[in-house]
Amino acid sequence: MFRKGLFISFIILCSTSSVLEAQIADSTEISNVNKALQMNVDSLPVISYNTSKKYEIADLKVTGIQNPMYEDYTILGFAQLQVGDKIEIPGPEITNAVRRFWKQGLFSDAKILATKIQGDKIWIEIKLKERPRISDILYTGMKKGERQDIEAKIGMVKNLQITPNQMDRARTIIRKYFDEKGFNKAEISLTEKPDLSKENHVILNIDVVKKNKTKVNKITIEGNEEVSASALEKAMKKTRHKSNFKAWLRNFLRSTKFVPESYEEDKDNLIAKYNELGYRDATILWDTIYNDPIKTDKVDIDIKVEEGKQYFLKDIKWVGNTQYQTWQLQTQLNMKPGDVYNQKKLIDRLNMEEDAVMNVFYQNNGYIFSQADPVEVNIDNDSIDLEIRIIEGPKAIIRKVNISGNDRVYEDIVRRELRIKPGALYSRDDIIKSVREIAQTGHFDPESMNPQPIPDPDAGTVDINLPLVSKANDQVEFSAGWGQTGIIGKLSLKFTNFSLKNMLNPKSYKGIIPQGEGQTLVLSAQTNAKYYQSYSVSFMDPWFGGKRPNSLSVGAYYSKQTDINSNYLNNSYGYYNPYSSYGGYGGYGGYGGYGGNYDYSVGADPNKSIQMIGVSVGYGKRLSWPDDYFYVQAELSYQLYKMKDWAYFIVKDGTANNLSLNLSLNRRSIDNPVYTRTGTDISLSVQLTPPFSLWDGKDYASMKPEEGSWYEPGEKYRWVEYHKWKLKAKTFTALAGAETKKTPVLMTRAEYGFVGYYNKHKKSPFETFYVGGDGMSGYSSTYATETIGLRGYENGSLGSQASAYTRLALELRYPLILEPSSTIYLLTFVEAGNAWNDLKKFNPFDLKRSAGVGARIMLPMIGLMGIDWAYGFDPINGSRDRSGSQFHFVIGQEF
């Protein structure tokens, strides 16, 4: 019995040692093991505690598992034991097996028992008890949006097996979530309650008592003699207060919540501000956070700093640079002896900025392994000798580019946009441009693009992983409005991933149309049956031929509008303006024609009409000089206008032809077409017709206006002529750095447009400018004018057929949501502009001013929508009153 007792003690020690190492052993577990062993002890031979013996596993049996997903071979894989194995008893195999079961975290109890021993063979039972599963999760003490956020973050769902690690992880995530919202005193509890309706299932209760938000009442900084407290507080990006007027003004629309994690980051930011100003020895001696004695939900923060002396650069030396000369690197660094020792600028100019030394000379020329290490080699009083040690390394070749997440277009459509190709030298700039070009296609979420270079120093190669997140980019527009002639409906379909070559290959269709090649097809129809019909179709291939980024576009449109019968007008005592029905978007007023409240839908006169037919073809080419952001475009277009007793235009009866060539030079370097942070968008264009009057030999000066002030149609406008010049420029600047996702952006705009003539007696009534208002293209711009928006003034109020215009704007944008499903941002702006009917009266300083606020939302299937409120500060059209308050709606375009 004594020897049997030794054997039992040994097994207990083996089992409990594993439990103890897993930090979950207790007296109950030891007791359970002891009982289990006692059940089998009589069949065991006498074994010495001091001597181990090898046994061959004759059989392995798993008990206690009810979930069918745990097959026996899975459990035995955890144990790393199998029939035929020879193990020592006592020995590490059993101990390690138990340890591995506890490490999985899936079992609340794990035992390994010897059920039988015969000679050198042993029969083993692995007895397990599964941890319970979640049958339901109850959230209390939080809002719906908070619950949804927490659900997504903790990843707990029904039927999930619950473990202590998961509970701890969930508790930590929830704590951090509410800390970031300012609820630092929130009480968080996660409790399990057995579900009596399901065996081995629990109901998980997640309860949060948020209490009041903890906010910063006051920040006091001591010891700062050279740098003002306001400058240091400004450097603390997320820890703010409003205890004095300057702080209140600086943080007027910003939160003062206290987040411990953010506060720790802001202490580093405070020291970084000192380093930026040359105080390299600055340090925080101590800081304390305590509850405000009066406002118990607020904290006061005291910080004691020691500034040290301000340092300057005495000398800068470069070592290790063999590929580029020192003067080149020094010039690009833009720092020189005598400058304040600005550590932030030093790091930015060496590595971080787009035109940093290492990027321009090394990272953009294949040297992915290159490094720059600035070392302070000598400090003399307040002067520092700096040595910048360059490790150039070998050039790296791109081995392969891995694209993932693309389920929208053919892969070659993505690859053709890449500047990074296998076999080419690595270039950081090419990666940035590749991401920018892919973003311009509109098929992928720009916010999720994060290219990942994976260098292989031994092979001298680099792989580039490019994960993409597809997003819907097609748009459907269906709208209806009510005009003087009844209901006007509009349907527009825009397919941005069309595939022309697969038209006859139904197997390639995705939905009802062939897709995958990134071509754009737009179909549009607008009508109210009797009075107005308009149809258009356009197609654009950004890579015509598939080998070069040369675009081809074609388009055609047809529209017809009829007038009201004169007898009906006379009997109705009303005034009909056709443009009030079709001038705006979807049939909402354009020229603002008002009359009696009569139903004109029954008074159509088919003998009074205007018909318009137009076709166009365009070709564009990307340039490589001055840089590859430049491209040129040429478009040849023709419009035919047929007027029949049409009393609303300068040509009442007859036809007019408009044959023109539009040439444009563009530079577009924006990073994101939806919410742009950086880059420019500049266009210089000229649209011109042949100068027919120079060779047709007709005396246009003698063509007099007929009665009623309408020109005799005759030959004067059979072929219209003009030359039209436009300059448009926009710049975008990220105010918090382009790498910051939710950065405010400053957009500037400047536009100028002029319409000239070849013969002063044949000035064109076409292609003039319609200036003022929301800028929405309506019926008027289809055949006579180009619509130019200027917020704060009514549509067309600054010029309905202007020969010149100018528009300037400054716009500040801030994003609220930047997701593939929607993008929302707010904006505030100031604008100025004007229009002139006579080129000789053009005055770029005579501007009408306005200011306002607005919002934009981008939805994949709808496009851009927005609303602006603006106040026009100046009177127009001889009025003494200011234009005043105006609301503007935006659909499908951007100001």
CORJO-V447184 format. One record per residue. N is the residue number from 1. SS is DSSP state (a for helix, b for strand, c for the rest). OMEGA is omega in whole degrees, 0 to 359 (* if undefined). D_CENTER is the distance of its C-alpha to the mean C-alpha in Angstrom with 1 decimal. Layout:
# CORJO-V447184
[[N,SS,OMEGA,D_CENTER] [N,SS,OMEGA,D_CENTER]]
This chain:
# CORJO-V447184
[[1,c,180,76.2] [2,a,181,75.4] [3,a,174,73.8] [4,a,179,71.9] [5,a,176,70.7] [6,a,180,69.4] [7,a,179,67.5] [8,a,179,65.9] [9,a,180,64.9] [10,a,180,63.3] [11,a,178,61.1] [12,a,180,60.1] [13,a,180,59.1] [14,a,184,57.1] [15,a,186,55.2] [16,a,178,54.6] [17,a,178,53.6] [18,a,181,50.5] [19,a,180,49.8] [20,a,180,50.3] [21,a,177,47.9] [22,c,175,45.2] [23,c,179,46.0] [24,c,181,46.9] [25,c,172,50.7] [26,c,184,53.0] [27,a,179,56.7] [28,a,180,56.0] [29,a,180,54.4] [30,a,179,57.4] [31,a,180,59.7] [32,a,179,58.0] [33,a,181,58.3] [34,a,180,61.9] [35,a,181,62.7] [36,a,180,61.1] [37,a,181,63.1] [38,a,180,66.3] [39,a,186,66.0] [40,a,190,66.4] [41,a,184,68.5] [42,a,181,71.9] [43,a,184,71.0] [44,c,176,69.9] [45,c,178,72.3] [46,c,182,73.3] [47,c,179,70.8] [48,c,177,71.1] [49,c,186,68.3] [50,c,184,68.9] [51,c,177,68.7] [52,c,181,65.7] [53,b,179,66.3] [54,b,177,64.3] [55,b,173,63.8] [56,b,181,62.5] [57,b,180,60.1] [58,b,181,62.0] [59,b,176,59.5] [60,b,180,56.1] [61,b,179,55.3] [62,b,180,52.2] [63,b,175,52.8] [64,c,182,50.9] [65,c,180,47.7] [66,c,182,47.0] [67,c,182,43.5] [68,c,181,43.9] [69,c,179,40.7] [70,c,175,42.6] [71,c,181,45.1] [72,a,182,48.0] [73,a,176,46.8] [74,a,180,43.5] [75,a,180,45.6] [76,a,175,47.9] [77,a,175,45.1] [78,a,184,44.1] [79,a,184,47.8] [80,c,176,48.2] [81,c,175,51.7] [82,c,181,53.4] [83,c,181,56.9] [84,c,177,59.1] [85,c,175,57.4] [86,b,184,59.9] [87,b,178,59.0] [88,b,174,60.9] [89,b,352,62.0] [90,c,181,61.6] [91,c,187,58.6] [92,a,188,54.9] [93,a,181,53.9] [94,a,180,54.2] [95,a,181,52.8] [96,a,179,49.7] [97,a,178,49.2] [98,a,180,49.3] [99,a,181,46.9] [100,a,178,44.4] [101,a,179,44.6] [102,a,182,43.8] [103,a,179,40.9] [104,a,180,39.2] [105,c,185,39.0] [106,c,188,39.8] [107,b,177,43.4] [108,b,177,45.2] [109,b,180,48.5] [110,b,179,49.4] [111,b,173,53.0] [112,b,187,54.7] [113,b,171,58.4] [114,b,183,61.3] [115,b,182,63.1] [116,b,175,65.8] [117,b,175,67.3] [118,b,181,70.0] [119,c,180,71.1] [120,c,183,68.2] [121,b,183,65.8] [122,b,176,63.6] [123,b,188,61.9] [124,b,173,58.5] [125,b,175,56.6] [126,b,185,53.0] [127,b,186,52.7] [128,b,172,49.2] [129,b,183,47.8] [130,b,170,44.2] [131,c,183,42.0] [132,c,177,41.3] [133,b,182,38.3] [134,b,175,36.2] [135,b,178,37.4] [136,b,178,35.3] [137,b,180,33.0] [138,b,179,33.7] [139,b,177,31.4] [140,b,175,33.0] [141,c,181,32.3] [142,c,180,28.6] [143,c,182,26.6] [144,a,180,25.1] [145,a,177,21.5] [146,a,178,22.7] [147,a,180,24.6] [148,a,178,21.7] [149,a,183,19.6] [150,a,177,22.8] [151,a,182,23.5] [152,a,184,20.3] [153,a,186,20.8] [154,a,175,24.5] [155,c,178,24.6] [156,c,181,28.1] [157,c,180,29.2] [158,c,180,32.6] [159,c,175,35.0] [160,c,177,33.4] [161,b,187,36.1] [162,c,181,35.9] [163,c,177,36.7] [164,a,179,37.2] [165,a,179,34.4] [166,a,178,32.0] [167,a,179,33.4] [168,a,180,33.1] [169,a,180,29.5] [170,a,180,28.6] [171,a,179,30.6] [172,a,181,28.7] [173,a,180,25.3] [174,a,178,26.4] [175,a,180,28.0] [176,a,181,25.0] [177,a,182,22.8] [178,a,172,25.4] [179,a,181,26.0] [180,a,177,22.4] [181,c,177,23.1] [182,c,180,26.3] [183,c,185,28.7] [184,c,182,30.5] [185,c,182,33.8] [186,c,176,32.5] [187,b,186,35.0] [188,b,178,33.5] [189,b,175,35.8] [190,b,183,35.5] [191,b,178,38.7] [192,b,177,40.0] [193,b,182,42.6] [194,b,176,44.5] [195,c,186,43.9] [196,c,182,47.5] [197,c,181,46.6] [198,c,180,45.1] [199,c,178,46.7] [200,c,175,44.8] [201,b,179,41.9] [202,b,171,40.6] [203,b,182,38.7] [204,b,177,36.1] [205,b,175,35.9] [206,b,185,33.0] [207,b,179,34.1] [208,b,170,32.4] [209,b,191,34.4] [210,c,188,31.8] [211,c,182,34.3] [212,c,174,33.2] [213,c,174,30.2] [214,c,181,31.2] [215,b,179,30.4] [216,b,178,31.5] [217,b,185,34.5] [218,b,174,35.4] [219,b,179,34.7] [220,b,179,37.7] [221,b,180,37.7] [222,b,175,41.1] [223,c,180,42.3] [224,c,180,40.0] [225,c,185,42.4] [226,c,182,40.5] [227,c,184,36.9] [228,c,179,36.5] [229,a,181,35.3] [230,a,178,32.7] [231,a,179,31.1] [232,a,178,31.1] [233,a,178,29.7] [234,a,179,26.9] [235,a,178,26.1] [236,c,193,25.8] [237,c,189,22.1] [238,c,177,22.3] [239,c,190,26.1] [240,c,176,27.3] [241,c,180,30.3] [242,c,186,31.8] [243,c,175,35.5] [244,c,188,36.3] [245,a,180,35.4] [246,a,180,33.4] [247,a,179,31.3] [248,a,180,30.9] [249,a,182,29.8] [250,a,184,27.3] [251,c,187,25.8] [252,c,183,26.5] [253,c,184,23.2] [254,c,183,22.4] [255,c,176,23.5] [256,c,180,26.6] [257,b,180,26.3] [258,c,178,27.8] [259,c,184,26.1] [260,a,181,28.4] [261,a,178,25.8] [262,a,179,23.9] [263,a,178,27.4] [264,a,177,28.2] [265,a,182,25.2] [266,a,173,26.2] [267,a,175,29.7] [268,a,179,28.4] [269,a,178,26.4] [270,a,178,29.6] [271,a,178,31.5] [272,a,176,28.8] [273,a,176,29.4] [274,a,179,33.1] [275,a,180,32.5] [276,a,181,30.5] [277,c,176,33.6] [278,c,182,36.0] [279,c,186,37.2] [280,c,182,36.9] [281,c,183,39.3] [282,c,180,37.7] [283,b,174,37.6] [284,b,181,37.4] [285,b,176,41.0] [286,b,173,40.2] [287,b,181,38.0] [288,b,178,38.7] [289,b,182,37.0] [290,b,180,39.3] [291,b,177,39.4] [292,c,185,40.3] [293,c,183,43.9] [294,c,181,43.4] [295,c,190,39.8] [296,c,179,39.7] [297,c,179,36.0] [298,b,178,35.1] [299,b,172,35.6] [300,b,181,36.8] [301,b,175,35.8] [302,b,181,38.3] [303,b,177,37.4] [304,b,182,40.1] [305,b,170,39.2] [306,b,189,41.3] [307,c,188,40.1] [308,c,182,42.5] [309,c,177,43.1] [310,c,184,40.8] [311,c,180,40.7] [312,b,178,40.6] [313,b,177,40.3] [314,b,181,43.7] [315,b,177,43.1] [316,b,178,40.3] [317,b,178,41.4] [318,b,177,39.6] [319,b,177,41.0] [320,c,180,40.1] [321,c,179,38.6] [322,c,184,40.5] [323,c,183,38.2] [324,c,184,37.4] [325,c,184,39.7] [326,a,183,39.6] [327,a,177,39.4] [328,a,180,36.2] [329,a,182,34.5] [330,a,179,35.9] [331,a,181,34.8] [332,a,179,31.2] [333,a,178,31.3] [334,c,172,32.2] [335,c,185,34.3] [336,c,177,38.1] [337,c,183,41.2] [338,c,178,41.7] [339,c,172,38.1] [340,b,181,37.0] [341,c,183,36.0] [342,c,185,32.3] [343,a,179,31.0] [344,a,179,27.3] [345,a,179,27.7] [346,a,180,29.8] [347,a,180,27.1] [348,a,184,24.3] [349,a,176,26.7] [350,a,191,27.8] [351,a,197,24.7] [352,a,187,21.4] [353,c,184,20.8] [354,c,179,19.9] [355,c,178,23.5] [356,c,184,25.1] [357,a,185,28.5] [358,a,178,27.7] [359,a,184,24.7] [360,a,188,26.6] [361,a,188,29.9] [362,a,185,29.3] [363,a,179,25.8] [364,a,182,25.4] [365,a,172,28.9] [366,c,186,29.1] [367,c,182,30.0] [368,c,181,27.5] [369,c,184,30.2] [370,c,180,30.8] [371,b,174,30.9] [372,b,183,31.9] [373,b,178,33.7] [374,b,184,34.9] [375,b,176,38.2] [376,b,185,40.3] [377,b,180,43.7] [378,b,177,45.8] [379,b,181,45.6] [380,b,184,48.4] [381,c,181,48.5] [382,c,183,45.3] [383,b,184,44.5] [384,b,170,42.5] [385,b,185,43.1] [386,b,175,39.9] [387,b,181,40.0] [388,b,185,36.8] [389,b,183,37.5] [390,b,169,35.7] [391,b,187,35.6] [392,c,182,34.8] [393,c,180,35.3] [394,c,173,35.4] [395,c,181,33.0] [396,c,177,30.9] [397,b,177,30.5] [398,b,181,27.6] [399,b,177,29.2] [400,b,178,26.6] [401,b,182,22.9] [402,b,180,21.9] [403,b,179,19.2] [404,b,176,18.3] [405,c,181,16.4] [406,c,174,17.0] [407,c,185,18.9] [408,c,182,18.0] [409,c,174,19.7] [410,c,185,22.7] [411,a,180,22.0] [412,a,177,23.8] [413,a,176,21.3] [414,a,186,18.6] [415,a,180,21.2] [416,c,178,22.4] [417,c,185,19.1] [418,c,170,19.7] [419,c,180,21.5] [420,c,183,22.5] [421,c,174,25.5] [422,c,182,28.0] [423,c,180,31.0] [424,c,175,29.2] [425,b,176,29.1] [426,c,177,26.1] [427,c,178,23.9] [428,a,180,20.9] [429,a,179,20.2] [430,a,177,20.4] [431,a,179,17.8] [432,a,180,15.3] [433,a,178,16.4] [434,a,178,16.2] [435,a,180,12.5] [436,a,181,12.0] [437,a,178,14.5] [438,a,179,13.0] [439,a,182,9.6] [440,a,180,12.1] [441,a,178,13.7] [442,c,184,11.1] [443,c,184,12.4] [444,b,182,9.8] [445,c,181,6.3] [446,a,183,5.0] [447,a,184,3.5] [448,a,182,7.1] [449,c,181,9.0] [450,c,181,11.8] [451,c,185,15.0] [452,b,174,18.1] [453,b,178,21.4] [454,b,184,24.5] [455,b,174,27.5] [456,b,185,31.1] [457,c,182,33.4] [458,c,182,36.5] [459,c,183,35.6] [460,c,181,33.9] [461,b,177,30.9] [462,b,170,27.2] [463,b,180,25.2] [464,b,176,21.5] [465,b,182,19.4] [466,b,178,16.2] [467,b,181,14.6] [468,c,173,12.5] [469,c,183,11.1] [470,b,174,12.4] [471,c,179,11.4] [472,c,183,13.9] [473,c,176,13.9] [474,c,183,17.5] [475,b,176,18.5] [476,b,179,21.7] [477,b,175,23.2] [478,b,183,26.4] [479,b,178,28.0] [480,b,179,31.5] [481,b,182,33.2] [482,b,177,36.8] [483,b,181,38.7] [484,c,183,42.3] [485,c,176,42.9] [486,b,184,41.3] [487,b,176,38.1] [488,b,180,35.6] [489,b,180,33.1] [490,b,175,30.2] [491,b,180,28.5] [492,b,178,25.8] [493,b,179,24.3] [494,b,179,21.6] [495,b,186,21.3] [496,b,181,18.8] [497,b,185,20.1] [498,b,177,23.8] [499,c,183,26.5] [500,a,185,29.6] [501,a,180,31.7] [502,a,180,31.4] [503,c,183,32.8] [504,c,180,36.1] [505,c,185,34.7] [506,a,181,34.0] [507,a,181,33.4] [508,a,183,30.1] [509,b,169,28.8] [510,b,189,25.8] [511,c,186,26.9] [512,c,182,29.1] [513,b,175,27.9] [514,b,184,27.7] [515,b,171,24.2] [516,c,186,22.7] [517,c,175,23.1] [518,c,176,20.2] [519,b,184,22.6] [520,b,176,22.1] [521,b,180,24.8] [522,b,176,25.0] [523,b,184,28.0] [524,b,177,28.8] [525,b,179,31.9] [526,b,184,33.0] [527,b,163,36.5] [528,c,174,39.0] [529,c,190,41.7] [530,c,193,44.6] [531,c,189,43.1] [532,b,174,39.9] [533,b,179,38.3] [534,b,181,35.4] [535,b,178,34.0] [536,b,176,31.7] [537,b,178,30.2] [538,b,181,28.1] [539,b,179,27.1] [540,b,176,25.1] [541,b,184,25.1] [542,c,179,22.8] [543,c,183,25.1] [544,c,184,28.5] [545,c,174,30.9] [546,c,185,28.3] [547,c,182,29.2] [548,c,181,27.7] [549,c,177,24.6] [550,b,187,27.0] [551,b,174,26.0] [552,b,179,28.4] [553,b,175,28.1] [554,b,180,30.8] [555,b,177,31.1] [556,b,176,33.9] [557,b,176,34.5] [558,b,175,37.5] [559,b,178,38.2] [560,b,178,41.4] [561,b,179,42.3] [562,b,183,45.7] [563,b,179,47.5] [564,b,177,49.7] [565,c,184,53.4] [566,a,180,55.4] [567,a,179,58.0] [568,a,179,55.4] [569,a,181,54.0] [570,a,180,57.5] [571,a,183,58.3] [572,a,182,55.1] [573,c,181,55.5] [574,c,175,51.8] [575,c,183,49.6] [576,c,174,47.0] [577,c,185,44.0] [578,c,184,42.2] [579,a,177,39.0] [580,a,179,38.6] [581,a,190,37.9] [582,a,186,35.6] [583,c,184,34.1] [584,c,184,30.9] [585,a,175,28.2] [586,a,177,29.6] [587,a,178,33.0] [588,c,193,32.4] [589,c,180,34.6] [590,c,179,34.3] [591,c,175,37.4] [592,c,178,38.6] [593,c,181,41.9] [594,c,179,43.9] [595,c,177,47.2] [596,c,181,49.3] [597,c,183,47.9] [598,c,178,49.1] [599,c,182,47.9] [600,a,186,47.7] [601,a,180,46.6] [602,a,185,50.2] [603,c,183,51.2] [604,b,178,49.5] [605,b,183,51.5] [606,b,179,50.7] [607,b,176,52.9] [608,b,186,50.5] [609,b,170,47.2] [610,b,178,44.7] [611,b,181,43.1] [612,b,177,40.4] [613,b,180,39.6] [614,b,174,37.1] [615,b,179,36.0] [616,b,173,33.9] [617,b,183,33.0] [618,b,180,30.6] [619,b,180,30.1] [620,b,182,27.5] [621,b,175,27.6] [622,b,181,25.4] [623,c,174,27.5] [624,c,178,28.0] [625,c,3,29.5] [626,c,169,28.9] [627,c,187,25.7] [628,c,169,23.7] [629,c,181,21.2] [630,b,171,24.1] [631,b,179,25.1] [632,b,178,27.9] [633,b,174,28.5] [634,b,180,31.7] [635,b,176,32.2] [636,b,184,35.6] [637,b,178,36.0] [638,b,176,38.9] [639,b,176,39.4] [640,b,178,42.6] [641,b,180,43.5] [642,b,181,46.6] [643,b,178,48.0] [644,b,182,50.8] [645,c,184,52.4] [646,c,190,49.0] [647,c,188,49.7] [648,c,181,46.2] [649,c,185,45.7] [650,c,175,47.7] [651,c,184,48.9] [652,c,179,50.8] [653,c,177,52.2] [654,b,181,51.5] [655,b,175,48.7] [656,b,182,46.3] [657,b,181,44.6] [658,b,178,41.5] [659,b,186,41.1] [660,b,175,38.5] [661,b,181,36.6] [662,b,179,33.2] [663,b,180,32.3] [664,b,173,29.1] [665,b,187,27.9] [666,b,169,24.2] [667,b,184,22.0] [668,b,183,18.2] [669,c,182,16.3] [670,c,185,12.9] [671,c,186,10.0] [672,c,184,7.4] [673,c,183,9.2] [674,c,174,7.3] [675,c,186,6.3] [676,c,179,8.6] [677,c,183,9.7] [678,c,174,12.7] [679,b,179,15.1] [680,b,176,17.6] [681,b,187,18.5] [682,b,180,22.3] [683,b,173,24.7] [684,b,186,28.5] [685,b,173,30.3] [686,b,176,33.8] [687,b,185,35.0] [688,b,175,38.7] [689,b,172,41.6] [690,c,179,44.9] [691,c,185,47.4] [692,a,185,49.8] [693,a,180,51.9] [694,a,182,52.8] [695,c,182,54.8] [696,c,174,55.6] [697,c,182,58.6] [698,c,181,58.1] [699,c,182,59.0] [700,a,180,56.0] [701,a,183,57.5] [702,a,178,60.3] [703,c,185,58.1] [704,c,175,58.6] [705,b,179,56.7] [706,c,182,58.6] [707,c,183,59.6] [708,c,176,56.8] [709,c,174,54.8] [710,c,181,53.2] [711,b,170,53.7] [712,c,186,55.8] [713,c,176,53.4] [714,c,184,55.7] [715,c,191,54.3] [716,c,182,52.3] [717,c,176,48.9] [718,c,173,49.6] [719,b,182,47.4] [720,c,180,45.0] [721,c,181,44.3] [722,c,165,41.9] [723,b,189,39.5] [724,b,184,36.1] [725,b,179,34.1] [726,b,172,30.6] [727,b,178,28.5] [728,b,181,24.9] [729,b,174,22.7] [730,b,175,19.4] [731,b,180,18.1] [732,b,181,15.0] [733,b,177,15.5] [734,b,185,13.5] [735,c,178,16.1] [736,c,182,15.3] [737,c,183,14.5] [738,c,181,11.6] [739,c,177,11.6] [740,c,186,10.9] [741,c,181,7.5] [742,c,180,8.8] [743,c,170,10.9] [744,c,183,12.9] [745,b,175,13.0] [746,b,179,16.4] [747,b,174,16.7] [748,b,183,20.3] [749,b,172,21.9] [750,b,181,25.4] [751,b,174,27.0] [752,b,179,30.6] [753,b,182,32.4] [754,b,173,36.1] [755,b,181,38.2] [756,b,182,41.6] [757,c,174,44.7] [758,c,182,47.4] [759,c,185,50.2] [760,c,178,50.3] [761,c,179,52.3] [762,c,178,49.6] [763,c,186,46.4] [764,c,172,43.8] [765,c,182,42.8] [766,c,174,39.8] [767,c,173,36.3] [768,b,186,36.7] [769,b,178,34.1] [770,b,197,33.5] [771,b,176,32.0] [772,c,174,30.9] [773,b,190,28.9] [774,c,180,25.6] [775,c,180,25.5] [776,c,180,25.5] [777,c,179,27.4] [778,c,184,30.5] [779,a,184,33.8] [780,a,183,35.1] [781,a,181,32.6] [782,a,186,33.5] [783,a,187,36.9] [784,c,190,37.6] [785,b,173,34.8] [786,b,185,31.2] [787,b,178,29.3] [788,b,181,27.9] [789,c,169,26.3] [790,b,186,27.4] [791,c,182,26.5] [792,c,180,29.4] [793,c,183,31.9] [794,c,180,32.9] [795,c,176,32.2] [796,c,186,34.4] [797,c,180,36.2] [798,c,178,36.0] [799,b,180,37.1] [800,b,175,37.6] [801,b,186,39.0] [802,b,178,38.1] [803,c,180,38.9] [804,b,176,36.6] [805,b,171,33.6] [806,b,178,31.3] [807,b,178,28.2] [808,b,181,26.6] [809,b,173,23.7] [810,b,188,21.9] [811,b,177,18.8] [812,b,183,17.0] [813,b,175,13.6] [814,b,184,12.3] [815,b,173,9.3] [816,b,181,10.7] [817,b,176,8.4] [818,b,182,4.6] [819,c,177,6.0] [820,c,182,7.3] [821,c,180,10.2] [822,b,173,9.2] [823,b,181,7.3] [824,b,174,10.0] [825,b,177,10.9] [826,b,180,14.5] [827,b,170,16.4] [828,b,191,19.9] [829,b,165,21.7] [830,b,182,25.1] [831,b,174,26.3] [832,b,180,29.6] [833,b,178,31.1] [834,b,179,34.2] [835,b,182,35.9] [836,b,178,39.4] [837,c,182,41.7] [838,c,181,43.8] [839,a,183,42.4] [840,a,181,45.2] [841,a,181,43.9] [842,c,180,40.5] [843,c,184,39.8] [844,c,180,36.4] [845,c,177,37.4] [846,c,189,38.4] [847,c,174,35.0] [848,b,189,34.2] [849,b,177,31.8] [850,b,176,29.4] [851,b,180,26.9] [852,b,180,24.7] [853,b,180,21.7] [854,b,179,19.3] [855,b,178,16.2] [856,b,173,13.7] [857,b,179,12.4] [858,b,177,10.9] [859,b,188,12.5] [860,c,185,12.8] [861,c,185,16.5] [862,c,183,17.1] [863,b,184,14.8] [864,b,174,14.3] [865,b,179,16.6] [866,b,176,17.6] [867,b,178,20.6] [868,b,166,22.0] [869,b,181,25.2] [870,b,177,26.9] [871,b,178,30.4] [872,b,187,32.4] [873,c,188,34.8] [874,c,175,37.2] [875,c,179,39.8] [876,c,176,39.9] [877,c,176,42.7] [878,c,180,45.4] [879,c,176,44.6] [880,c,183,45.1] [881,c,176,42.4] [882,c,177,38.8] [883,c,173,36.2] [884,b,188,34.9] [885,b,180,32.3] [886,b,171,30.2] [887,b,181,27.5] [888,b,178,25.3] [889,b,182,23.2] [890,b,176,20.5] [891,b,173,20.0] [892,c,178,18.4] [893,c,180,18.1] [894,c,177,16.9] [895,c,*,19.5]]
